[in-house]
Amino acid sequence: MAKTGKKRALITGVTGQDGAYLAKFLLEKGYQVFGTFRRLSTPNFWRIQYLNIFDKISLIPVELIDTASITEAIISSKPDEIYNLAAQSFVGASFEQPVGTADVSGVAVPRILEVIRQVNPKIKFYQASTSELYGNHGKTVLNESSPFRPVSPYAAAKIYGYWITRIYREGYGIFAVNGILFNHESPLRGLEFVTRKITNSVAKIAIGLEKNLMLGNLTARRDWGYAPDYVQSMWLMLQHTTADDYVVATNESHSVEEFVQEAFEAVGLNWKKYVKTDKRFMRPIDVNLLQGDFSKAKRKLGWKPEIRFNKLVRLMVQEDLERWQRWQKGEIFPWDALNYPNEMNLLTRAMRM
């Protein structure tokens, strides 16, 4: 396949939150976008359908545990840039699937880098790193020089991906970068993540479909940003003249309890009447505080977050509320609630109201 004049990008995990927003961003930049996905019995394309970009992306089935599959995707797409966003990214699930998490979130990284090295070393590579690398560090604010102390199988897998990316950059001269992104949320976040679990439940409680919200650790503090802001930083890293690693954050931290309070206030309710804690939702080891310092990204890339905490929480609540209200009116649209049995029961009730 001959290259066109457009820049070409390959996004692993294009069906995820970041992959979908990045694909939309790159399409708006004039890129030809290729995206990898896993073949599943239940297709998971709702995010790229929700953003109305499904038919604008060239989709390629890929298994990250299979080097031949990765090689075929890179040869066929001929990318100028590769964004490796695919992972088993739910921290809680990594305790249940530590080996699988290590393979997909860790060992897959050198599989991709090795194909780049052999097929076309000029391809620029972005590795999705994470603030979970820092673990329980005992420091207030974290930057690129802060030590890593992972406390989950997910973080351990990601730390391998981080270092192997640096090794290929320094050892082979590949333009490879790590984006150490702190928590970033959106209406496209999966329902298994605490932020979306909260906003989705608040929406259901507000319209009378649910009575309580069960949560685990309310005191954990995170640096929460807005996913569309953060995917811009990924692109900026690959446009810079030199490859480097960057923290992407908001320089603020807020507790899960603060997130809950803001979400309930968005619909005019007192959270204390509806929220209960349950030990089932506690992790074996949890990170107490994560707060980043994005000053390097601001200085070198000109990047800064646009959407801050309060606005982020409220826009997520509003989007979930609108989805449930649309469903009550009989509208059919791409939505992840359709993939969860408990949600489907409520969806049936909502249609009857």
C-alpha positions in Angstrom: 0.0 0.0 0.0 1.5 3.3 -1.0 1.6 6.2 1.4 -0.6 9.2 0.9 0.4 12.7 1.7 -1.4 12.5 5.1 0.5 11.6 8.3 -0.5 8.1 9.4 -1.0 7.1 13.0 -1.6 3.6 14.5 -3.4 3.6 17.9 -3.4 0.4 19.9 -6.5 0.2 22.0 -8.5 2.6 19.8 -11.7 1.4 21.4 -10.8 2.6 24.9 -11.4 6.1 26.4 -8.0 7.5 25.4 -7.9 5.7 22.1 -11.2 7.1 21.0 -10.5 10.7 22.0 -7.0 10.5 20.4 -8.4 9.1 17.2 -10.9 12.0 17.0 -8.1 14.5 17.8 -5.8 13.1 15.1 -8.6 13.0 12.5 -9.2 16.7 13.1 -5.5 17.2 12.5 -5.8 15.6 9.1 -4.2 12.2 10.0 -5.1 8.9 8.4 -5.9 6.9 11.5 -5.5 3.1 12.0 -6.7 1.5 15.2 -6.1 -1.9 16.7 -8.8 -3.8 18.6 -9.2 -7.3 20.1 -11.7 -9.7 18.5 -14.3 -10.3 21.2 -17.6 -12.2 21.1 -19.3 -8.8 22.0 -17.8 -6.0 19.9 -16.8 -2.9 22.0 -16.9 -0.1 19.5 -19.4 2.1 21.4 -16.9 4.9 22.1 -15.8 5.5 18.5 -19.5 5.2 17.5 -20.5 7.7 20.2 -17.9 10.2 18.8 -19.1 9.6 15.2 -15.7 8.4 14.0 -16.3 4.7 13.5 -16.3 4.9 9.7 -13.3 7.2 9.6 -10.8 4.8 11.2 -9.2 1.8 9.6 -9.7 -0.9 12.2 -7.1 -3.8 12.5 -7.7 -6.8 14.8 -4.5 -7.4 16.9 -3.5 -9.5 19.8 -0.7 -7.9 21.8 0.5 -11.3 23.0 1.2 -12.2 19.4 4.3 -10.6 17.7 3.1 -11.7 14.2 -0.2 -9.9 14.7 1.6 -6.7 15.7 4.0 -7.0 12.8 1.2 -7.3 10.3 -0.6 -4.3 11.7 2.5 -2.1 11.5 3.5 -3.3 8.0 -0.1 -2.8 6.7 -0.7 0.6 8.2 2.8 2.1 7.6 2.5 4.6 10.4 4.6 7.7 11.1 3.5 7.5 14.7 2.4 4.7 17.0 0.5 5.4 20.2 0.4 2.4 22.5 -2.7 2.8 24.6 -3.8 -0.8 24.8 -3.6 -2.4 28.2 -5.4 -4.2 31.0 -5.8 -0.8 32.6 -8.1 -1.5 35.6 -5.9 -1.7 38.7 -8.4 -3.8 40.7 -8.5 -6.5 38.0 -4.8 -6.7 37.9 -4.8 -8.3 41.3 -7.1 -11.0 39.9 -5.1 -11.4 36.6 -1.5 -10.5 37.4 0.1 -12.7 34.7 -2.3 -11.5 32.0 -1.8 -7.9 33.0 2.0 -8.4 32.9 1.8 -9.8 29.3 -0.6 -7.2 27.9 0.4 -4.1 29.8 4.2 -4.9 30.1 5.7 -7.4 27.7 3.7 -6.2 24.8 5.7 -3.0 24.8 9.0 -4.5 23.6 7.1 -6.6 21.1 6.0 -3.4 19.4 9.3 -1.7 19.8 11.2 -4.6 18.4 8.9 -4.6 15.3 9.6 -0.8 14.9 13.4 -1.5 15.2 13.3 -4.1 12.5 10.7 -2.7 10.1 11.1 1.1 10.3 13.2 2.7 13.1 11.9 6.1 12.0 8.5 5.5 13.4 7.8 7.6 16.5 6.5 5.7 19.5 4.3 6.9 22.4 4.0 4.7 25.5 1.1 5.2 27.8 2.7 5.2 31.3 0.8 6.0 34.5 0.9 7.8 37.8 0.4 4.4 39.4 4.1 3.9 38.9 4.8 6.1 41.9 2.8 4.1 44.4 2.9 5.1 48.0 5.8 7.5 47.8 5.3 9.7 50.8 5.7 12.9 48.7 3.2 15.6 48.1 3.9 16.4 44.4 5.4 14.1 41.8 7.5 14.9 38.8 9.7 13.1 36.2 12.5 12.7 38.8 10.4 11.2 41.6 11.1 7.5 42.4 8.8 4.7 41.4 7.3 2.4 44.0 4.5 0.3 42.4 2.0 -1.3 44.6 -0.2 -3.3 42.1 0.4 -5.8 39.4 -0.8 -3.2 36.9 1.8 -0.7 38.0 4.5 -3.3 38.0 3.7 -4.2 34.4 3.7 -0.6 33.4 7.0 0.1 35.1 8.5 -2.5 32.8 6.9 -0.8 29.8 8.3 2.5 30.9 11.9 1.3 31.3 12.0 -0.7 28.1 10.8 2.3 26.2 13.7 4.3 27.6 16.1 1.5 26.7 15.0 1.4 23.1 15.3 5.2 22.9 18.8 5.3 24.4 20.0 2.0 23.0 18.7 2.1 19.4 17.9 5.8 18.9 14.2 5.3 18.4 12.0 8.3 19.0 10.2 6.8 22.0 8.5 8.7 24.8 6.7 7.9 28.0 3.6 10.0 28.9 3.2 9.6 32.7 -0.4 10.5 32.8 -2.2 11.0 36.1 -5.8 10.0 36.4 -7.9 11.4 33.5 -11.6 10.9 33.2 -14.5 11.6 30.9 -18.0 10.5 29.9 -16.3 7.7 28.0 -14.7 6.2 31.1 -15.6 2.6 31.7 -18.2 1.8 34.4 -15.7 -0.3 36.3 -13.7 2.9 37.2 -14.7 4.7 40.4 -15.3 8.1 38.8 -17.8 6.8 36.2 -19.3 4.4 38.7 -20.1 7.5 40.8 -21.5 9.7 38.0 -23.6 6.9 36.5 -25.0 6.0 39.9 -25.8 9.7 40.7 -27.7 10.0 37.5 -29.7 6.8 38.3 -30.4 8.0 41.8 -31.5 11.4 40.5 -34.2 9.9 38.3 -35.3 7.3 40.8 -33.8 4.1 39.3 -31.4 3.5 42.2 -31.3 4.1 45.9 -27.7 3.7 47.0 -24.1 4.0 45.9 -21.7 1.4 47.3 -18.0 2.4 47.4 -14.7 1.4 48.9 -12.0 3.8 50.0 -13.3 7.3 50.2 -10.1 8.9 51.5 -7.9 8.1 48.5 -6.8 11.2 46.7 -6.1 11.5 43.0 -5.0 14.2 40.5 -8.0 14.0 38.1 -7.9 15.6 34.7 -10.0 15.5 31.5 -9.1 12.8 29.0 -9.5 15.0 25.8 -7.0 17.5 27.3 -4.6 14.7 28.0 -4.6 13.1 24.5 -3.4 16.4 23.1 -0.3 16.0 25.3 0.4 12.7 23.7 0.5 14.2 20.2 2.6 17.1 21.4 5.2 14.7 22.8 5.7 13.2 19.4 5.9 16.6 17.6 8.8 17.8 19.8 12.3 17.8 18.4 13.6 15.4 21.0 12.1 12.3 22.6 11.6 12.6 26.4 9.3 11.6 29.2 6.6 13.9 30.7 4.3 14.0 33.6 0.7 15.1 32.6 -1.4 16.2 35.5 -3.4 19.2 36.9 -1.2 20.0 40.0 -4.3 19.3 42.2 -5.5 16.4 44.2 -9.0 15.6 45.4 -10.4 12.7 47.5 -13.0 10.2 46.3 -15.3 11.7 48.9 -14.9 15.2 47.3 -15.7 13.6 43.9 -18.8 12.1 45.4 -19.9 15.3 47.1 -19.4 17.3 43.9 -21.3 14.7 41.8 -24.4 14.7 44.1 -24.4 18.5 44.3 -24.6 18.6 40.5 -28.1 17.1 40.9 -29.1 18.9 44.1 -28.7 15.9 46.5 -26.9 15.4 49.8 -24.4 12.5 49.2 -24.5 11.3 52.8 -28.0 10.1 52.4 -27.1 7.7 49.6 -23.5 6.6 49.9 -22.4 3.5 51.8 -18.9 1.8 52.0 -18.3 -1.9 51.5 -15.0 -3.8 52.2 -15.6 -5.7 49.0 -14.5 -2.7 47.0 -11.3 -2.2 48.9 -8.0 -3.1 47.1 -5.4 -5.4 48.8 -3.1 -2.4 48.6 -4.2 1.1 47.7 -2.3 4.3 46.8 -3.3 7.0 49.3 -2.3 10.1 47.3 -1.3 10.9 43.8 -0.6 14.5 42.7 1.5 15.5 39.7 3.5 18.4 38.6 3.1 19.2 34.8 5.6 22.1 34.7 8.0 20.3 32.4 5.1 19.6 29.9 4.1 23.2 30.1 7.6 24.5 29.7 8.7 22.2 26.8 5.4 21.3 25.1 3.3 24.3 25.9 0.7 22.0 27.3 -1.7 22.8 30.2 -5.0 21.3 31.4 -8.1 23.2 30.4 -10.8 21.4 32.3 -10.4 21.3 36.1 -11.9 19.1 38.8 -15.3 20.7 39.5 -16.2 21.2 35.8 -15.0 17.6 35.0 -17.2 16.0 37.7 -20.3 18.0 36.6 -19.9 17.4 32.9 -19.6 13.6 33.6 -22.8 13.7 35.7 -24.6 15.7 33.1 -23.7 13.3 30.3 -24.8 10.3 32.3 -28.0 11.9 33.3 -28.8 12.8 29.7 -28.1 9.2 28.6 -30.6 7.8 31.1 -33.2 10.4 30.2 -32.7 9.7 26.5 -33.2 6.0 27.1 -36.3 6.7 29.0 -37.6 8.5 25.9 -37.0 5.4 23.8 -33.8 6.6 22.1 -31.2 4.0 21.0 -27.6 5.1 20.9 -24.1 3.8 21.5 -23.6 3.3 25.3 -21.6 1.0 27.5 -24.5 0.3 29.9 -25.8 -2.1 27.4 -22.8 -4.4 28.1 -23.5 -4.8 31.9 -26.2 -7.2 33.1 -27.1 -5.1 36.2 -27.4 -2.0 34.0 -29.6 -3.8 31.5 -32.1 -4.6 34.2 -32.3 -0.9 35.0 -32.5 0.0 31.3 -35.6 -2.2 31.0 -37.2 -0.4 34.0 -36.2 3.0 32.6 -38.0 2.3 29.3 -41.2 1.5 31.3 -41.2 4.8 33.3 
